[in-house]
Amino acid sequence: TDAGAPEGMRYEVLVTKRAFEKPNPNVFITSEVVRQTQTDMSQMQAPVVKQVKDQVKYRYIPGSDPPTIQAILISDVFLTPQDARLEDYIKAGNKPVTVYRTRILMTKAD
């Protein structure tokens, strides 16, 4: 059992692609494609497999008091042949079926 997971559940996360760029001194951008697998060991079912593309743009805000970094996280969730009916997978194509957008402000703790 994975730490914090319900009894009989197993979670695996595998980063399959990663990229990084720094367009200027106050900004950097990361991108990861992740394969997430969730298996209920107590059931005789195929695992649920998801592909997620996370993009995060971090920006230092000059002159902020306290010093602050803003992050914008965009997560695109794609169907995979393992977790969808074949017709839904084909219909979705290369488009995400769910998109999450999150804004995060980070400051240094005392």
C-alpha positions as CSV (number, residue, x, y, z in Angstrom):
1,T,0.0,0.0,0.0
2,D,1.3,3.4,-0.9
3,A,1.7,5.9,2.0
4,G,-1.6,7.7,2.6
5,A,-3.5,5.5,0.1
6,P,-6.6,3.6,1.0
7,E,-6.0,-0.1,1.9
8,G,-5.5,-2.2,-1.3
9,M,-4.8,0.8,-3.6
10,R,-1.6,1.3,-5.5
11,Y,-0.6,4.5,-7.3
12,E,2.3,4.8,-9.7
13,V,3.5,8.0,-11.4
14,L,6.0,8.0,-14.2
15,V,7.4,11.1,-15.9
16,T,7.7,10.3,-19.6
17,K,8.8,13.7,-20.9
18,R,10.3,16.8,-19.3
19,A,11.3,20.2,-20.6
20,F,12.5,23.5,-19.2
21,E,13.1,27.0,-20.5
22,K,14.1,30.3,-19.0
23,P,13.0,33.2,-21.3
24,N,14.3,35.9,-19.0
25,P,16.0,36.2,-15.5
26,N,12.6,36.5,-13.7
27,V,10.7,33.7,-15.5
28,F,11.2,30.0,-15.9
29,I,8.8,27.4,-17.4
30,T,8.6,23.7,-16.8
31,S,6.6,21.0,-18.7
32,E,6.1,17.4,-17.8
33,V,4.1,14.6,-19.3
34,V,3.2,12.1,-16.6
35,R,1.6,8.6,-16.8
36,Q,-0.5,8.0,-13.6
37,T,-1.7,4.4,-12.9
38,Q,-4.2,3.6,-10.1
39,T,-4.7,-0.1,-9.3
40,D,-7.2,-1.5,-6.8
41,M,-5.5,-4.6,-5.6
42,S,-8.7,-6.0,-3.9
43,Q,-10.6,-6.0,-7.3
44,M,-10.0,-8.1,-10.4
45,Q,-10.1,-5.0,-12.7
46,A,-7.7,-3.5,-15.1
47,P,-5.8,-0.5,-13.7
48,V,-6.9,3.1,-14.5
49,V,-4.2,4.8,-16.6
50,K,-4.2,8.6,-17.2
51,Q,-1.8,10.8,-19.1
52,V,-1.4,14.3,-17.7
53,K,0.6,17.2,-19.2
54,D,1.6,19.8,-16.6
55,Q,2.9,23.1,-17.6
56,V,4.1,25.6,-14.9
57,K,5.2,29.2,-15.5
58,Y,7.1,30.6,-12.5
59,R,7.6,34.4,-12.3
60,Y,9.5,36.3,-9.6
61,I,7.7,39.5,-8.9
62,P,10.5,42.2,-8.5
63,G,10.1,44.6,-5.6
64,S,7.5,42.5,-3.9
65,D,7.5,42.6,-0.1
66,P,7.8,39.9,1.0
67,P,9.6,38.5,-2.0
68,T,7.0,36.6,-4.1
69,I,7.0,34.0,-6.8
70,Q,3.8,33.5,-8.8
71,A,3.2,30.2,-10.5
72,I,0.5,29.4,-13.1
73,L,-0.1,25.6,-13.4
74,I,-2.1,24.2,-16.3
75,S,-2.8,20.5,-16.2
76,D,-4.3,18.8,-19.3
77,V,-5.8,15.3,-18.7
78,F,-5.9,13.0,-21.7
79,L,-7.8,9.7,-22.3
80,T,-5.7,6.6,-22.8
81,P,-6.9,3.4,-24.4
82,Q,-6.6,1.7,-21.0
83,D,-9.1,3.9,-19.2
84,A,-11.7,4.8,-21.9
85,R,-14.0,3.1,-24.2
86,L,-12.3,2.9,-27.6
87,E,-14.9,5.2,-29.3
88,D,-14.3,7.9,-26.6
89,Y,-10.6,7.6,-27.0
90,I,-10.8,7.9,-30.8
91,K,-13.3,10.8,-30.5
92,A,-11.1,12.8,-28.1
93,G,-8.1,12.4,-30.3
94,N,-5.1,14.4,-29.2
95,K,-7.3,16.9,-27.2
96,P,-7.5,17.0,-23.4
97,V,-10.8,15.9,-21.8
98,T,-10.2,18.0,-18.7
99,V,-8.1,21.2,-18.1
100,Y,-7.2,22.5,-14.7
101,R,-5.7,26.0,-14.2
102,T,-4.3,27.0,-10.8
103,R,-2.6,30.2,-9.6
104,I,-0.2,29.8,-6.7
105,L,1.6,32.6,-4.8
106,M,4.8,31.6,-2.9
107,T,6.5,33.7,-0.3
108,K,9.4,32.8,2.0
109,A,8.3,31.7,5.5
110,D,9.9,33.3,8.5
